[in-house]
């Protein structure tokens, strides 16, 4: 079992770190109102501004020291900064300094909160501007002395600190994102490898819909196919491990491609055999499932002819596929335990398909009566007989599915004939239009050689006749 460790977050990537303070503007506010009181020599207006701003600022400083940022806290900070700007009647340097702090606070807030903060800031500035004008008719002189420059330097320091903090967060997020991307690619690679061991129809719903997986099965009507290579066990005793693996892997590769083309559920490989079924987890109807299963079996038998030609060139003779098919009710689904599950089919019909496969001869496809009833109108079948099979009380009637190309009313797509020294295999289904000329050329060359060898064989005995001695 592959276990992936969860990605550990970088502590520095959090928006709030324990022991830090995310509203340094409050420090500038406290400094500003304190300097205003000193600059104004403790006038009632400056003292009122000091009390109105310093008390909420101290509360924010204490309350938010170990807490994350929030809209309401940011809202209060923006209002306090706007209060000072409006109360100081838009002193140029001081207003510019505090406006920069408001801008930074708005930019660092959530996108959906920025417009609201901007509106609140503008409304607060004008409200306290008119309050200041009402309380003090004389315009404040705050553009000279050390007040504006001190506030400006403090604001610049806070802005630089905020941008440094944002840059540090960006680097942390970037590192975390790269780690997450790398782990996602690793997980995807592992999942792609694991899917090779699971039927396509099983893992796709799990991946796409994130369905829960548990021990669960149901009774359904299926068409089940068992197949293997006749004579493979005897041949394997005389083969090297490399040749055995090459033959078996080639066979499995071709048969799996055919099963995938017909959208069958490839249940399992059993040595040189394989088990496929139709009807779950998706079905096209019981009759169509049976037709699809037989069509797949016929394609596998045809493909085996092509493979047999290749194996003959390698010196391996007599490899044929044999197939058993039946249709009926079985239990299909997840079987096993909480630690290991297998999506498979069990029941009487599965056992019957296995028995039919064992009884089938070389290159034969044997089907039971239920399957025959579904496919007999589309495929030519030949009655084989009724047999007493192991594990079944009653005799089982069986039919053999004939290759459609064997029907005289249809144009054959296959030509396959073998004699000592002669091996002809034509698969018109796979031929390309541009190949016919070369095939015709090869066949004409072969016919000329056959004619030449035939003439040589008939004239050679005549040349070997004894000539009578005329000197006697």
C-alpha positions in Angstrom: 0.0 0.0 0.0 1.3 3.4 -1.0 1.0 6.0 1.8 1.6 9.7 0.9 2.5 12.0 3.7 0.4 15.1 3.8 2.2 18.3 2.8 3.4 20.1 5.9 2.6 23.8 5.8 5.4 26.3 6.2 4.8 28.2 9.5 6.0 31.4 7.9 3.4 31.1 5.2 0.5 31.8 7.5 -1.2 35.1 7.3 -0.7 35.6 11.1 2.1 34.4 13.2 1.8 34.0 16.9 3.4 36.9 18.7 3.2 39.3 15.7 1.0 42.3 15.1 -0.7 42.9 11.7 -1.8 46.5 12.2 1.4 48.6 12.5 -0.6 51.6 11.4 -1.9 51.8 15.0 1.6 52.6 16.2 1.7 55.5 13.7 -1.7 56.6 14.9 -0.5 56.7 18.5 2.6 58.5 17.5 0.7 61.0 15.4 -1.9 62.0 18.0 0.8 62.3 20.7 2.9 64.6 18.4 -0.2 66.6 17.6 -0.9 67.2 21.3 2.7 68.3 21.8 2.7 70.4 18.7 -0.6 72.1 19.7 0.5 72.6 23.3 -2.3 70.5 24.8 -5.2 72.4 23.3 -8.8 71.0 24.0 -9.2 70.0 20.4 -5.9 68.1 20.3 -6.6 66.4 23.6 -10.1 65.4 22.3 -8.5 63.9 19.2 -5.9 62.2 21.3 -8.5 60.5 23.5 -10.8 59.6 20.6 -7.9 57.9 18.6 -5.6 56.6 21.3 -8.2 54.6 23.3 -9.4 52.5 20.3 -5.9 52.2 19.0 -4.7 50.7 22.3 -7.6 48.3 22.4 -6.7 47.1 18.9 -3.1 46.8 19.8 -4.0 44.6 22.8 -6.8 42.7 21.3 -5.3 41.9 17.9 -1.8 41.1 19.1 -2.3 37.4 18.8 -5.2 37.3 16.3 -5.6 37.3 12.6 -6.7 40.3 10.6 -10.5 40.8 10.1 -12.7 43.2 8.1 -14.1 44.9 11.2 -10.7 45.6 12.7 -9.4 46.9 9.4 -12.5 49.0 9.2 -11.8 50.6 12.6 -8.2 51.3 11.7 -9.2 53.0 8.4 -11.8 55.1 10.3 -9.2 56.2 12.9 -6.7 57.2 10.2 -9.4 59.1 8.3 -10.4 60.8 11.5 -6.9 62.2 12.0 -6.8 63.4 8.3 -10.2 65.1 8.5 -9.5 66.6 12.0 -6.2 68.1 10.8 -8.0 69.8 7.9 -6.0 68.0 5.2 -2.6 69.0 6.2 -0.6 68.2 3.1 2.3 66.0 4.4 0.4 64.5 7.3 -2.6 63.7 5.1 -0.4 62.2 2.4 1.4 60.0 5.0 -1.8 58.7 6.6 -3.5 58.3 3.2 -0.6 56.0 2.1 -1.3 53.9 5.2 -5.0 53.7 4.3 -4.1 52.6 0.8 -1.8 49.9 2.1 -4.5 48.6 4.5 -7.0 48.5 1.7 -4.6 46.7 -0.6 -3.8 44.0 2.0 -7.5 43.4 2.8 -9.8 40.9 1.1 -10.7 41.9 -2.5 -14.5 42.0 -1.7 -13.8 44.4 1.2 -11.7 47.0 -0.6 -14.4 49.1 -2.0 -16.3 49.2 1.3 -13.2 50.3 3.1 -12.5 53.0 0.5 -16.0 54.4 0.8 -15.9 54.3 4.7 -12.5 56.1 4.6 -13.8 59.0 2.3 -17.0 59.4 4.3 -15.1 59.5 7.6 -12.6 62.1 6.3 -15.3 64.6 5.3 -17.3 64.1 8.4 -14.4 64.8 10.7 -13.3 67.7 8.5 -16.6 69.4 9.0 -16.4 68.6 12.7 -13.0 70.2 12.9 -14.1 73.3 11.0 -17.1 73.6 13.4 -15.0 73.3 16.5 -12.1 75.4 15.2 -12.7 78.2 12.7 -9.0 78.9 12.3 -7.1 76.7 9.9 -4.6 74.6 11.7 -0.9 75.2 11.0 0.6 71.7 10.7 2.7 71.9 7.6 5.8 73.3 9.4 8.0 72.0 12.2 8.9 68.5 13.1 5.3 67.1 13.1 4.8 66.4 9.4 8.3 65.0 8.8 8.1 62.7 11.8 4.7 61.3 10.7 6.0 60.9 7.2 9.1 59.0 8.3 7.0 56.7 10.6 4.5 56.1 7.7 7.3 55.2 5.3 8.8 52.8 7.8 5.5 51.1 8.3 4.8 50.9 4.5 8.3 49.4 3.9 7.6 46.9 6.7 4.3 45.9 5.2 5.8 45.4 1.8 8.6 43.4 3.2 6.1 41.2 5.1 4.1 40.8 1.9 7.2 39.8 -0.1 8.1 37.3 2.6 4.6 35.8 2.4 4.8 35.6 -1.4 8.1 33.7 -1.2 6.6 31.3 1.4 3.4 30.8 -0.6 5.5 30.2 -3.7 7.6 27.6 -2.0 4.5 25.9 -0.6 2.8 26.0 -4.0 5.9 24.3 -5.7 5.8 21.6 -3.0 2.1 21.1 -3.5 2.5 20.9 -7.3 5.3 18.4 -6.9 3.3 16.2 -4.6 0.3 16.5 -6.9 2.4 15.3 -9.8 3.7 12.4 -7.7 0.2 11.4 -6.6 -1.0 11.6 -10.2 1.9 9.4 -11.4 1.2 6.9 -8.7 -2.6 6.9 -9.5 -1.9 6.3 -13.2 0.3 3.3 -12.3 -2.3 1.9 -9.9 -5.0 2.1 -12.5 -3.2 -0.6 -14.5 -4.2 -3.1 -11.8 -7.9 -2.0 -11.7 -10.6 -2.2 -14.3 -11.3 1.0 -16.1 -15.0 0.9 -15.3 -14.1 0.7 -11.6 -11.5 3.4 -11.0 -13.0 6.1 -13.3 -16.2 6.7 -11.2 -14.0 6.8 -8.1 -11.7 9.4 -9.6 -14.3 11.5 -11.3 -17.1 11.5 -8.7 -15.1 10.6 -5.6 -17.5 7.8 -4.7 -17.0 6.0 -1.4 -15.4 2.6 -1.6 -16.6 -0.2 0.7 -17.5 -3.9 0.7 -20.5 -3.8 -1.5 -22.0 -6.2 -4.2 -25.3 -6.9 -5.9 -27.0 -9.5 -8.0 -27.0 -8.7 -11.7 -27.4 -10.5 -15.0 -24.0 -10.7 -16.7 -22.4 -12.2 -19.8 -19.2 -13.8 -18.6 -16.2 -15.0 -20.7 -13.3 -17.3 -19.6 -10.5 -17.9 -22.1 -7.0 -19.3 -22.1 -4.4 -20.7 -24.5 -4.8 -24.4 -25.3 -1.6 -26.3 -25.0 0.3 -23.5 -23.3 1.0 -25.4 -20.1 2.7 -28.2 -22.1 4.6 -25.8 -24.2 5.8 -23.8 -21.2 7.8 -26.8 -20.0 10.0 -26.6 -23.1 10.4 -22.8 -23.2 12.9 -20.5 -21.6 11.7 -17.9 -19.2 12.3 -15.1 -21.7 10.4 -16.8 -24.5 7.5 -17.7 -22.2 7.2 -14.2 -20.9 7.4 -12.8 -24.5 4.6 -15.0 -25.7 2.4 -14.5 -22.7 2.8 -10.7 -22.6 2.2 -10.4 -26.4 -1.0 -12.5 -26.0 -2.2 -10.5 -23.0 -1.5 -7.2 -24.7 -3.5 -8.0 -27.8 -6.4 -9.5 -25.8 -6.6 -6.6 -23.4 -6.7 -4.2 -26.3 -9.7 -6.1 -27.7 -11.5 -6.2 -24.4 -10.9 -2.4 -24.0 -12.3 -1.8 -27.5 -15.5 -3.7 -26.7 -15.7 -2.0 -23.3 -15.6 -5.2 -21.3 -14.7 -5.3 -17.6 -11.4 -7.2 -17.5 -11.8 -9.0 -14.2 -8.5 -10.8 -13.8 -5.7 -12.7 -15.4 -5.3 -16.4 -14.4 -2.0 -17.7 -15.7 -2.4 -17.7 -19.5 -6.2 -17.1 -19.1 -8.4 -14.1 -18.6 -11.9 -13.3 -17.3 -14.1 -10.6 -18.7 -17.8 -9.8 -18.3 -20.5 -7.4 -19.5 -23.5 -6.0 -17.6 -21.9 -4.1 -14.7 -21.1 -1.4 -13.7 -22.9 -0.3 -16.9 -25.1 -2.3 -19.2 -26.5 -1.8 -22.7 -29.2 -4.4 -22.1 -28.9 -8.1 -21.5 -29.1 -9.1 -25.1 -26.6 -6.5 -26.3 -24.2 -7.5 -23.5 -24.3 -11.0 -24.8 -23.8 -9.9 -28.4 -20.9 -7.7 -27.3 -19.3 -10.6 -25.4 -19.5 -13.0 -28.3 -18.2 -10.3 -30.7 -15.2 -9.8 -28.4 -14.6 -13.5 -28.3 -14.7 -13.7 -32.1 -12.2 -10.9 -32.4 -9.9 -12.6 -29.9 -10.0 -15.8 -31.9 -9.2 -13.9 -35.1 -6.4 -12.0 -33.4 -5.0 -15.4 -32.2 -4.6 -16.4 -35.9 -2.3 -13.4 -36.5 -0.3 -14.2 -33.4 -0.1 -17.8 -34.4 1.7 -16.8 -37.6 4.2 -14.8 -35.7 4.9 -17.5 -33.2 5.3 -20.1 -36.0 8.2 -18.0 -37.4 9.7 -18.2 -33.9 9.3 -22.0 -33.8 6.2 -22.2 -31.5 3.5 -24.3 -33.1 -0.1 -25.1 -32.2 -1.1 -22.2 -30.0 -4.9 -21.7 -30.0 -7.3 -19.8 -27.9 -10.3 -21.5 -26.3 -13.3 -19.6 -24.9 -16.4 -20.3 -22.8 -19.3 -17.9 -22.5 -22.5 -17.9 -20.5 -25.2 -15.4 -19.5 -27.0 -15.4 -16.2 -27.3 -13.9 -12.7 -24.2 -13.6 -10.5 -23.1 -11.5 -7.6 -20.7 -8.7 -8.7 -19.0 -5.9 -6.8 -16.4 -5.3 -4.1 -15.4 -8.5 -2.2 -12.7 -8.7 0.5 -11.9 -6.9 3.7 -11.4 -3.3 4.9 -7.7 -3.5 4.0 -8.0 -5.2 0.6 -10.9 -5.2 -1.9 -11.3 -6.9 -5.3 -14.0 -6.0 -7.8 -15.0 -9.4 -9.2 -17.9 -11.7 -10.1 -18.9 -14.9 -8.3 -21.7 -17.4 -8.7 -23.0 -20.4 -10.7 -22.7 -18.7 -14.1 -19.1 -17.8 -13.5 -18.3 -21.4 -12.7 -20.2 -22.5 -15.8 -18.2 -20.2 -18.1 -15.0 -21.7 -16.6 -16.2 -25.2 -17.2 -17.2 -24.4 -20.8 -13.7 -22.9 -21.4 -12.0 -26.1 -20.2 -14.3 -28.3 -22.4 -13.7 -26.1 -25.5 -11.4 -27.4 -28.2 -8.6 -25.5 -30.0 -10.0 -22.3 -31.5 -13.5 -23.0 -30.2 -16.0 -20.7 -28.6 -18.6 -22.6 -26.5 -21.7 -20.9 -25.2 -24.5 -22.0 -23.0 -28.2 -22.0 -23.9 -29.1 -18.6 -22.4 -26.3 -17.0 -24.4 -27.3 -18.9 -27.5 -30.9 -17.6 -27.2 -29.6 -14.1 -27.2 -27.1 -14.3 -30.1 -28.4 -17.0 -32.4 -30.2 -14.5 -34.7 -26.9 -12.6 -35.2 -24.3 -15.3 -35.2 -24.2 -18.8 -36.7 -23.9 -21.4 -34.0 -23.6 -25.2 -34.2 -25.1 -27.4 -31.6 -22.4 -29.5 -29.8 -24.4 -31.5 -27.3 -25.5 -31.8 -23.7 -22.7 -32.5 -21.2 -22.6 -33.4 -17.5 -20.2 -30.8 -16.1 -18.5 -30.9 -12.7 -20.5 -29.1 -10.1 -23.8 -29.1 -12.0 -26.6 -31.5 -11.4 -28.2 -31.2 -14.9 -26.6 -31.6 -18.3 -25.6 -28.4 -19.9 -26.5 -27.8 -23.5 -23.6 -26.1 -25.5 -23.2 -24.5 -28.9 -20.1 -23.5 -30.8 -20.0 -20.0 -32.3 -18.8 -20.2 -35.9 -16.7 -17.5 -37.4 -18.8 -15.1 -39.5 -16.3 -15.5 -42.4 -17.2 -19.2 -42.5 -20.7 -18.4 -43.8 -20.7 -18.9 -47.5 -23.2 -16.0 -48.0 -20.6 -13.6 -46.7 -17.3 -12.6 -48.2 -14.6 -14.0 -46.1 -12.2 -11.5 -44.4 -9.7 -14.2 -43.5 -7.7 -16.7 -45.5 -5.7 -19.1 -43.4 -4.2 -22.3 -44.7 -1.1 -24.3 -43.7 0.6 -27.3 -45.3 4.2 -28.7 -44.9 6.3 -26.0 -46.4 3.3 -23.7 -47.1 1.8 -21.1 -44.8 -0.8 -18.6 -46.1 -2.4 -16.1 -43.8 -4.4 -13.1 -45.2 -6.3 -10.7 -43.0 -8.3 -8.4 -45.4 -9.7 -6.6 -42.4 -6.4 -5.0 -41.5 -5.0 -4.5 -45.0 -4.6 -0.9 -46.2 -5.4 0.2 -49.8 -1.8 1.1 -50.5 -0.7 -2.4 -49.6 -2.7 -4.3 -52.2 -0.2 -3.7 -55.0 2.7 -5.0 -53.0 0.7 -8.0 -51.8 -0.3 -8.8 -55.5 3.4 -8.5 -56.5 4.5 -10.9 -53.7 1.7 -13.4 -54.6 2.7 -13.3 -58.3 6.3 -13.9 -57.5 5.3 -16.9 -55.3 3.1 -18.3 -58.1 6.0 -18.0 -60.6 8.2 -19.9 -58.2 5.6 -22.5 -57.6 5.1 -22.9 -61.4 8.9 -23.2 -61.9 9.3 -25.8 -59.1 6.3 -27.7 -60.4 7.7 -27.9 -63.9 11.1 -28.9 -62.6 9.6 -31.7 -60.5 7.7 -33.1 -63.6 10.7 -33.0 -66.0 13.3 -34.4 -63.6 12.1 -38.0 -63.7 12.2 -38.0 -67.5 15.8 -36.8 -67.6 16.8 -39.5 -65.2 15.5 -42.3 -67.6 18.3 -44.8 -68.8 19.4 -44.3 -72.4 19.9 -47.7 -74.3 23.5 -48.6 -75.5 23.5 -48.4 -79.4 27.1 -49.8 -79.6 26.0 -53.3 -78.9 
